[in-house]
Amino acid sequence: MFKSYHAALPRRMYVIIGGAGQVGQYVARSLVQQGHELAIIEADEASAEKISSIDALVVRGNAASPDRLEEAGVKKADVFVGVTNSDEVNLVGSALAHSYGARTIARINNPDYVDEPVSTSLERTLGVNIAVCPDLATSARVTRIFLTPTLLDTEVLAEGQVQLLESHIGASAPVAGVAIRDMNLPRYTNIVAIFRGKETIIPDGSEVIQAKDDVIAIMGAQEEVPVVAELFGYSPTVTRKEKAERIVIAGATRIGRAIAARLEKLMEVVLLDPSAQACRLASESLSSTLCIQGDPTDREVMVEEDLIEVDAFVGATPREDLNTLSCVMAKQNGARMTIAVVYQPELRLTLHEVGVDVAVSPTIATMNAILQHVHFKKGLASLYVLHHGNARVVEFAVTERSRIAGLTIGKAGLPRNSLVAAIVRNHHTIIPRGDDAIYPGDRLIMFARTNVIPRLAEAIL
């Protein structure tokens, strides 16, 4: 889990976002929903026009320009977030904003600048408090999937004591058409949210899960993950996977190379790419990975190079359609496990229905890493962003001064559209009911709609 900052920031912050691309838009909409004041700097006219629909000051221009930064109000900014497509613009914009006293977070695409998914290494030299590398964050996520007992992209919370699973419910899933109270869920499991179209539902036991719902479950025991996943429609080959010994990665991209670098000491890794130059570059940077020039969708190549019936296949090219297609073909060719890198977050939860076991999104990995470091009150940590930024999993530290200390959950007066999903107490996880009490020292893992979080913080802290 990423390190979280708990600085005593003002509840309503002034945040400047450099870049209104996909990540910038998600971050902006999430922060606006929390009640923060925003300015967005965007050079592209179409992107600036698209983002103008939200309640924020939009400045056309270069996010590394001192004039544009001043126009955006950098002198009063609490936080600057650089998420343009240019690393250099993000770095320079962060350095300038830092010189005015803002805390800075920058997306850095090139791993040459940083060596960790979330890094503070540029803080002293360039004034970037937090650098987020999407490629390294994605490769770390893929690696973790291979090193856990299930082939599932679960989010680990509270130092591994709580796990979160998002799943799209297909028509054939065992829970489709079943009320939550009738599901016979494991003891330490709680379904905390259902996303149905544009509707966000905080369910009770009477809620019936429907096909096409996106469902969020929180589990307090690792052994419950495969049980819940199978209820959600995942096959036992995914939920109770065997150890992978041979893996094929399609795409000698930065993400593909980063995944190979993490896994090559643990298993046999083959990197496949149509470009001779990309293969040569990968060979120079990797130690034991075998790099083969070839098309991952060409069955003749796969047969000739003995890449049929491998333990695992990862689609990591720059094209999500090719990643999806190559994973489907690999599955047809006998691959036991498939993982696809996708760039549209909305695809992530649906691809297992067409033969892709897991889809990993660099966009979501980046957005989560950024929003984990934008807090508005001491004692609160943002752990995970859900459903395009419309909801979050947050952690509250309960102290002697907390308003809810000593109260039961039912009498705590928590706002609507929020839910105590788990309590971590003395290294034990409790899946609570309304009559469970809250004590100082507890850590509350909570689900809430993003626009409810300020009121939730007031009710608790």
Phi, psi and omega per residue, in radians:
M1 nan 2.488 -3.113
F2 -1.181 2.582 3.023
K3 -1.126 2.388 -3.110
S4 -1.936 2.496 3.060
Y5 -1.589 2.425 3.110
H6 -2.169 0.638 -3.139
A7 -1.113 2.554 -3.121
A8 -1.374 1.362 -3.134
L9 -1.508 2.733 3.059
P10 -1.083 2.594 -3.080
R11 -1.081 -0.721 3.096
R12 -1.826 1.953 -3.088
M13 -1.781 2.770 2.983
Y14 -1.816 2.031 -3.037
V15 -2.090 2.294 3.021
I16 -1.831 2.236 3.091
I17 -1.948 2.099 3.064
G18 -1.618 1.864 -3.133
G19 1.961 2.150 -3.131
A20 -2.003 0.646 3.025
G21 -1.328 -2.796 -3.058
Q22 -1.054 -0.850 -3.141
V23 -1.162 -0.770 3.131
G24 -1.013 -0.718 3.124
Q25 -1.148 -0.770 3.129
Y26 -1.077 -0.808 -3.126
V27 -1.106 -0.770 -3.120
A28 -1.065 -0.833 -3.103
R29 -1.128 -0.653 3.125
S30 -1.152 -0.746 -3.118
L31 -1.228 -0.646 3.091
V32 -1.104 -0.705 3.123
Q33 -1.085 -0.469 3.107
Q34 -1.449 -0.104 3.111
G35 1.637 0.211 3.104
H36 -1.381 2.741 3.094
E37 -1.654 2.327 -2.990
L38 -2.233 2.587 2.854
A39 -2.243 2.452 -3.107
I40 -2.195 2.231 3.096
I41 -1.856 2.161 -3.092
E42 -2.500 2.250 -3.106
A43 -1.408 -0.559 -3.062
D44 -1.426 2.257 -3.060
E45 -1.098 -0.769 -3.104
A46 -1.132 -0.740 3.135
S47 -1.167 -0.677 3.108
A48 -1.121 -0.685 3.115
E49 -1.144 -0.704 -3.116
K50 -1.135 -0.707 -3.079
I51 -1.392 -0.217 -3.083
S52 -1.173 -0.176 -3.138
S53 -1.301 -0.289 3.134
I54 -1.615 2.874 -3.078
D55 -1.395 1.452 -3.121
A56 -2.732 2.681 3.001
L57 -1.344 2.174 3.129
V58 -1.910 2.147 -3.134
V59 -1.978 2.158 3.091
R60 -1.418 2.252 3.077
G61 2.554 -2.938 -3.074
N62 -1.493 2.200 -3.110
A63 -1.226 -0.154 3.076
A64 -1.753 0.096 -3.140
S65 -1.481 2.187 3.095
P66 -0.990 -0.665 -3.139
D67 -1.141 -0.765 -3.120
R68 -1.201 -0.634 3.096
L69 -1.115 -0.727 3.109
E70 -1.165 -0.663 3.079
E71 -1.080 -0.578 3.136
A72 -1.403 -0.126 3.093
G73 1.600 0.634 -3.062
V74 -1.095 -0.439 -3.106
K75 -1.156 -0.405 3.130
K76 -1.933 0.111 -3.042
A77 -1.272 2.393 3.009
D78 -1.499 -0.650 -3.065
V79 -2.449 2.445 2.974
F80 -2.053 2.282 3.112
V81 -2.081 1.981 -3.135
G82 -1.712 1.907 -3.109
V83 -2.329 0.596 3.022
T84 -1.258 3.053 3.124
N85 -1.371 -0.068 -3.111
S86 -1.909 2.105 3.067
D87 -1.030 -0.712 -3.080
E88 -1.124 -0.729 3.095
V89 -1.111 -0.739 3.123
N90 -1.100 -0.701 -3.141
L91 -1.190 -0.835 -3.114
V92 -1.170 -0.752 3.101
G93 -1.038 -0.718 3.115
S94 -1.139 -0.755 -3.140
A95 -1.066 -0.756 3.133
L96 -1.160 -0.791 -3.140
A97 -1.110 -0.662 3.116
H98 -1.097 -0.616 3.137
S99 -1.156 -0.382 3.080
Y100 -1.579 -0.069 3.092
G101 1.833 0.053 -3.141
A102 -1.388 2.556 2.947
R103 -1.355 2.474 -2.959
T104 -2.183 2.459 3.079
I105 -2.307 2.211 -3.080
A106 -2.263 2.367 2.969
R107 -1.423 2.199 3.134
I108 -2.110 1.886 -3.070
N109 -1.311 -0.567 -3.054
N110 -1.494 2.012 3.138
P111 -1.127 -0.166 3.092
D112 -1.135 -0.424 -3.117
Y113 -1.448 -0.532 -3.085
V114 -2.396 2.788 -3.127
D115 -2.122 0.173 3.099
E116 -2.364 2.705 3.120
P117 -1.003 -0.732 3.070
V118 -2.236 2.083 -2.944
S119 -2.315 2.557 3.005
T120 -1.906 0.238 -3.023
S121 -1.183 -0.339 -3.117
L122 -1.697 0.121 -3.032
E123 -1.142 -0.858 -3.074
R124 -1.319 -0.677 -3.029
T125 -1.440 -0.661 -3.021
L126 -2.139 -0.023 3.111
G127 1.328 0.359 3.078
V128 -1.722 1.844 -3.097
N129 -1.133 -0.737 3.140
I130 -2.323 2.119 3.042
A131 -1.895 2.248 -3.119
V132 -2.002 2.141 3.133
C133 -1.874 1.899 -3.101
P134 -1.012 -0.724 -3.104
D135 -1.114 -0.759 3.136
L136 -1.240 -0.630 3.092
A137 -1.116 -0.705 3.134
T138 -1.200 -0.760 -3.141
S139 -1.128 -0.637 3.101
A140 -1.136 -0.662 3.136
R141 -1.167 -0.778 3.123
V142 -1.090 -0.772 3.137
T143 -1.043 -0.749 -3.133
R144 -1.083 -0.624 3.112
I145 -1.057 -0.707 -3.135
F146 -1.232 -0.420 -3.054
L147 -1.691 0.030 3.100
T148 -1.834 2.851 -3.056
P149 -1.172 -0.337 -3.129
T150 -2.117 2.636 3.091
L151 -1.541 1.154 -3.088
L152 -2.359 2.522 -3.140
D153 -1.538 1.152 3.123
T154 -1.406 2.620 3.055
E155 -1.698 2.238 -3.119
V156 -1.638 2.183 -3.102
L157 -2.095 2.795 3.055
A158 0.907 0.913 3.121
E159 0.913 0.692 3.045
G160 1.573 -0.050 -3.106
Q161 -1.408 -0.337 -3.139
V162 -2.299 2.411 3.096
Q163 -2.163 2.483 -3.132
L164 -2.020 2.354 3.124
L165 -2.201 2.148 3.001
E166 -1.727 2.435 3.127
S167 -2.621 2.449 2.977
H168 -1.545 2.270 -3.055
I169 -1.623 2.007 3.070
G170 -1.452 2.897 -3.092
A171 -1.082 -0.475 -3.096
S172 -1.603 -0.009 -3.137
A173 -1.130 2.448 -3.128
P174 -0.995 -0.477 -3.089
V175 -1.528 -0.175 -3.116
A176 -1.090 2.170 -3.134
G177 1.466 0.168 -3.077
V178 -1.977 2.397 3.044
A179 -1.250 2.578 -3.083
I180 -1.003 -0.706 -3.106
R181 -1.139 -0.315 -3.112
D182 -1.750 0.151 -3.021
M183 -1.497 -0.245 -3.075
N184 0.982 0.870 3.131
L185 -1.176 2.657 3.062
P186 -1.032 2.806 -3.010
R187 -1.014 -0.716 -3.027
Y188 -1.771 0.535 -3.119
T189 -2.054 2.455 3.123
N190 -2.427 2.217 3.001
I191 -1.483 2.006 -2.964
V192 -1.776 -0.315 -3.109
A193 -2.786 2.607 3.029
I194 -2.279 2.242 3.047
F195 -1.861 2.029 -3.085
R196 -2.152 1.771 -3.023
G197 1.115 -2.158 3.111
K198 -1.657 0.054 -3.070
E199 -1.645 2.364 3.033
T200 -1.873 2.137 -3.056
I201 -2.016 2.193 2.941
I202 -1.634 1.818 -2.891
P203 -1.460 2.714 2.864
D204 -1.958 -3.045 -3.031
G205 -1.123 -0.357 -3.097
S206 -1.460 -0.190 -3.078
E207 -1.179 2.316 3.133
V208 -1.709 2.183 3.089
I209 -1.260 2.336 -3.124
Q210 -1.999 2.658 3.017
A211 -1.017 2.470 -3.109
K212 1.433 -0.026 3.007
D213 -1.209 2.594 2.877
D214 -1.790 2.144 -2.984
V215 -2.050 2.451 3.106
I216 -1.999 2.177 3.082
A217 -2.114 2.482 3.045
I218 -2.035 2.312 -3.083
M219 -2.169 2.421 -3.141
G220 -1.731 0.111 3.132
A221 -2.503 2.283 -3.102
Q222 -1.012 -0.657 -3.071
E223 -1.210 -0.216 3.119
E224 -1.477 -0.277 -3.083
V225 -1.015 -0.902 -3.133
P226 -1.103 -0.579 3.128
V227 -1.112 -0.822 -3.136
V228 -1.169 -0.729 -3.121
A229 -1.062 -0.691 3.118
E230 -1.195 -0.591 3.033
L231 -1.102 -0.567 -3.136
F232 -1.426 -0.083 3.037
G233 1.930 0.055 3.091
Y234 -1.364 2.549 -3.116
S235 -1.372 2.699 3.114
P236 -1.030 -0.470 3.116
T237 -1.151 -0.406 3.099
V238 -1.549 -0.802 -3.021
T239 -1.347 -0.374 -3.129
R240 -2.296 1.041 -2.967
K241 -1.291 2.694 3.001
E242 -1.508 2.786 -3.139
K243 -1.103 2.329 3.109
A244 -1.456 2.319 3.113
E245 -2.009 -0.395 -3.141
R246 -2.383 2.171 -3.051
I247 -2.253 2.416 3.043
V248 -1.923 2.280 3.088
I249 -1.995 2.083 3.093
A250 -1.566 2.028 3.141
G251 1.987 1.842 3.072
A252 -1.515 0.805 3.103
T253 -1.416 3.132 3.079
R254 -1.073 -0.699 3.101
I255 -1.153 -0.802 3.139
G256 -1.041 -0.771 3.132
R257 -1.153 -0.675 -3.133
A258 -1.158 -0.680 3.080
I259 -1.117 -0.788 3.136
A260 -1.056 -0.737 -3.122
A261 -1.085 -0.624 -3.138
R262 -1.316 -0.534 -3.000
L263 -1.757 -0.321 -2.963
E264 -1.151 -0.365 3.085
K265 -1.457 -0.190 -3.066
L266 -1.862 -0.399 -3.060
M267 -2.778 2.989 3.079
E268 -1.352 2.184 -3.082
V269 -2.108 2.301 3.043
V270 -2.066 2.243 3.120
L271 -1.888 2.222 -3.032
L272 -2.119 2.233 -3.132
D273 -2.683 2.454 3.135
P274 -1.196 -0.338 -3.052
S275 -1.575 2.166 3.094
A276 -1.124 -0.671 -3.136
Q277 -1.128 -0.743 3.127
A278 -1.117 -0.686 3.110
C279 -1.144 -0.701 3.141
R280 -1.129 -0.762 3.117
L281 -1.081 -0.731 3.132
A282 -1.136 -0.720 3.138
S283 -1.065 -0.623 -3.118
E284 -1.260 -0.486 -3.048
S285 -1.740 -0.216 -3.106
L286 -1.953 2.690 -3.045
S287 -1.656 -0.970 -3.044
S288 -1.999 -0.014 3.133
T289 -1.238 2.339 3.060
L290 -1.520 2.145 -3.128
C291 -1.832 2.161 -3.093
I292 -2.133 2.298 3.058
Q293 -1.436 2.116 -3.121
G294 3.050 2.858 -3.128
D295 -1.602 2.127 -3.096
P296 -1.178 -0.240 3.102
T297 -1.706 0.062 3.123
D298 -1.652 1.875 -3.072
R299 -1.073 -0.605 3.139
E300 -1.070 -0.728 3.101
V301 -1.097 -0.780 -3.101
M302 -1.100 -0.696 3.129
V303 -1.221 -0.800 -3.099
E304 -1.068 -0.659 -3.110
E305 -1.592 0.140 3.116
D306 1.008 0.845 3.135
L307 -1.899 0.333 3.082
I308 -1.571 2.563 3.086
E309 1.010 0.751 3.069
V310 -1.404 2.897 3.126
D311 -1.198 -0.685 -3.079
A312 -2.618 2.607 3.117
F313 -2.338 2.304 3.131
V314 -2.112 2.168 3.034
G315 -1.607 1.902 -3.039
A316 -2.261 0.550 3.072
T317 -1.368 3.013 3.100
P318 -1.277 -0.128 -3.089
R319 -1.920 2.049 -3.107
E320 -1.213 -0.480 3.082
D321 -1.161 -0.687 3.096
L322 -1.206 -0.656 3.099
N323 -1.083 -0.756 3.128
T324 -1.142 -0.840 -3.115
L325 -1.084 -0.777 -3.112
S326 -1.149 -0.593 3.081
C327 -1.178 -0.748 3.121
V328 -1.082 -0.764 3.129
M329 -1.160 -0.689 3.114
A330 -1.080 -0.685 3.106
K331 -1.106 -0.739 3.099
Q332 -1.129 -0.504 -3.138
N333 -1.530 0.103 3.020
G334 1.843 0.066 3.090
A335 -1.103 2.344 -3.110
R336 -1.318 -0.596 -3.085
M337 -2.364 2.510 3.098
T338 -2.354 2.429 3.095
I339 -2.307 2.272 3.123
A340 -2.048 2.384 2.990
V341 -1.503 2.162 -3.137
V342 -2.173 2.555 -3.053
Y343 -1.820 -0.205 3.020
Q344 -1.756 1.910 -3.035
P345 -0.975 -0.538 -3.082
E346 -1.162 -0.298 3.113
L347 -1.415 -0.289 -2.906
R348 -1.066 -0.668 -3.019
L349 -1.613 -0.030 -3.037
T350 -1.906 -0.304 -2.973
L351 -1.250 -0.328 3.132
H352 -1.149 -0.271 3.109
E353 -1.315 -0.303 -3.115
V354 -1.929 0.164 3.067
G355 1.950 0.030 3.057
V356 -1.689 2.056 -3.056
D357 -1.168 -0.765 -3.123
V358 -2.462 2.417 3.007
A359 -2.043 2.266 -3.101
V360 -1.993 2.326 -3.066
S361 -1.960 2.024 3.031
P362 -1.046 -0.560 3.131
T363 -1.080 -0.827 -3.140
I364 -1.196 -0.699 3.108
A365 -1.036 -0.726 -3.141
T366 -1.207 -0.826 -3.118
M367 -1.055 -0.752 3.112
N368 -1.093 -0.759 -3.132
A369 -1.090 -0.681 3.141
I370 -1.208 -0.884 -3.053
L371 -1.218 -0.366 3.050
Q372 -1.142 -0.335 -3.072
H373 -1.941 0.228 3.046
V374 -2.038 1.714 -3.101
H375 -2.061 2.737 -3.122
F376 -2.061 -0.022 -3.114
K377 -2.733 2.449 3.103
K378 -1.106 2.442 3.133
G379 1.662 -0.013 -3.132
L380 -2.084 2.336 3.033
A381 -2.206 2.273 3.037
S382 -1.494 2.093 -3.036
L383 -1.708 -0.645 -3.021
Y384 -2.775 2.455 3.134
V385 -1.820 2.370 -3.055
L386 -2.138 2.611 2.933
H387 0.888 1.072 3.053
H388 1.067 0.489 3.098
G389 1.566 -0.004 -3.097
N390 -1.350 -0.273 -3.122
A391 -2.565 2.790 -3.132
R392 -2.462 2.708 2.855
V393 -1.761 2.181 -3.094
V394 -2.213 2.770 3.106
E395 -2.112 2.256 3.064
F396 -1.967 2.388 3.040
A397 -1.673 2.063 -3.108
V398 -1.499 2.259 3.121
T399 -2.075 3.099 3.089
E400 -1.044 -0.527 -3.091
R401 -1.530 -0.122 -3.113
S402 -1.088 2.435 -3.096
R403 -1.067 -0.528 -3.031
I404 -1.686 0.001 -3.126
A405 -1.069 2.217 -3.138
G406 1.570 -0.140 3.136
L407 -1.646 2.740 2.973
T408 -1.399 2.792 3.136
I409 -1.040 -0.690 -3.120
G410 -1.121 -0.442 -3.116
K411 -1.864 0.153 -3.058
A412 -1.366 -0.238 3.115
G413 1.213 0.600 -3.141
L414 -1.255 2.540 -3.092
P415 -1.187 2.781 3.055
R416 -1.066 2.741 -3.129
N417 1.135 0.518 2.983
S418 -2.401 2.722 -3.033
L419 -2.700 2.320 2.976
V420 -1.390 1.861 -3.066
A421 -1.477 -0.585 -3.126
A422 -2.762 2.653 3.013
I423 -2.084 2.214 3.047
V424 -1.786 2.021 -3.060
R425 -2.319 2.059 3.132
N426 0.912 0.792 3.089
H427 1.188 0.243 3.050
H428 -1.995 2.541 -3.127
T429 -1.802 2.299 3.111
I430 -2.054 2.214 2.968
I431 -1.614 1.837 -2.860
P432 -1.495 2.862 2.950
R433 -2.052 3.075 -3.067
G434 -1.091 -0.442 -3.112
D435 -1.618 0.068 3.056
D436 -1.310 2.382 3.140
A437 -1.571 2.754 3.136
I438 -1.982 2.303 -3.052
Y439 -2.167 2.723 3.034
P440 -0.988 2.436 -3.076
G441 1.670 -0.278 3.082
D442 -1.202 2.602 2.958
R443 -1.999 2.098 -3.104
L444 -1.674 2.111 2.996
I445 -1.627 2.009 -2.993
M446 -2.165 2.573 2.989
F447 -1.867 2.424 3.110
A448 -2.730 2.595 2.938
R449 -1.119 2.533 -3.027
T450 -1.016 -0.689 -3.091
N451 -1.273 -0.138 3.136
V452 -1.620 -0.304 -2.983
I453 -1.019 -0.748 3.093
P454 -1.002 -0.745 3.113
R455 -1.196 -0.590 3.102
L456 -1.127 -0.749 3.118
A457 -1.096 -0.710 3.119
E458 -1.126 -0.625 -3.114
A459 -1.256 -0.462 -3.013
I460 -1.769 -0.808 -2.929
L461 -1.565 nan nan
